[in-house]
Amino acid sequence: MPLQRARTLVQWFVRPLSEPERSFWRVVTSCLLAAVTLWLLNALNKTYTTRISYPLQWNYDATQYIPVRPLEEHISVQVTGRGWKLLRNSLGFEVRPAEVTVRRLPVSRSLPGGTLRPALIVTMEGLQLNAILTDSLYFEFEKLVERRLPLRLSPAADGSALPFAASFTPTSITFRGPASTIASLPSPYPVHLPQAPAGSSEGSIIVPIGGPALVETNVAEVRVKLQPRPLLTRVVRVVPEARNFPLALNYRLKPARVPVQVQYFAEDSARISASQVRVLVDYRQLGESDSVLQPVLMPLPTAVRGARILTPALRLSVLPAETSPN
């Protein structure tokens, strides 16, 4: 008997799904939609008190000042109003933002939220302002200035001079941005080149101009033409370092100091000292009946662009044990 009742109940639910009864579900769906619509309209006509984020609009002279931190776009408030007004605010539909006016460079970097009450009351159409929940709005403005700077190639990553000079088109660039940032820009302004052959002298390279945040330039890129640079030459006389010589051997090398010619750029002259140039002679180079050693240059600092030993060979003289080498 209970099984029969269950079967009857299932048939009652399934019967409307048959082809002749499908109109039944259309009627049910229409009734549900109508009920939901009436409920929603009734709910939107009621009055509610809630917390919302109300939009702000900052008014300032953009030709004189620039914000150096993002400005607050909303303020948190508690309001009372009909559901229609609250829904319109949530969707951002025809919402008039509250205006925050900056007439001169402010000394303080914060604004109490309560000072915006008059502006909020004026712009909140159909809403009653109960309380401002945001304690303070934080901002930072600086004077907007311009500065024109000449250009130069930036040094290599290790600080050494680049192997080429450059001519720029245009020869200088105007930077526009916050006063403190613009004042900190170096003059001449360094232009960073992409990877290029050290001896590149033909054609030109288009290089984008970078810069700090909030800084604009009057051009986005410059044309750079590379030209070879002359090298300075200097002769350094170095006492060779002996390696693998017998401890009891009393000897003399001739010449006692090896002349080494080094080449470098003028900017790197202060970075190069005679102590950085080292020459090595190895006793194991000697043959059984040989007395000539070949000096070898040790690794040089990156500031040295070229080097060669002017004396290709040193003569080794073995002295008597009681004779001291000169």
Secondary structure by P-SEA (a helix, b strand, c coil): caaaaaaaaaaaaacccccccaaaaaaaaaaaaaaaaaaaaaaaabbbbbbbbbbbbbbcccccccccccccccccbbbbbcaaaaaaaaaccbbbbbbbbbcccccccccccccaaaaaaaacccccccccccccccbbbbbbbbbbbbbbbbcccccccccccccccccbbbbbccaaaaaaccccbbbbbcccccccccbbbbbbbbbcccccccccbbbbbbbbbbbbbbbbbbccccccccccccccccccbbbbbbbbccccccccccccbbbbbbcccccccccbbbbbbcccccccccccccccbbbbbbcccccccc
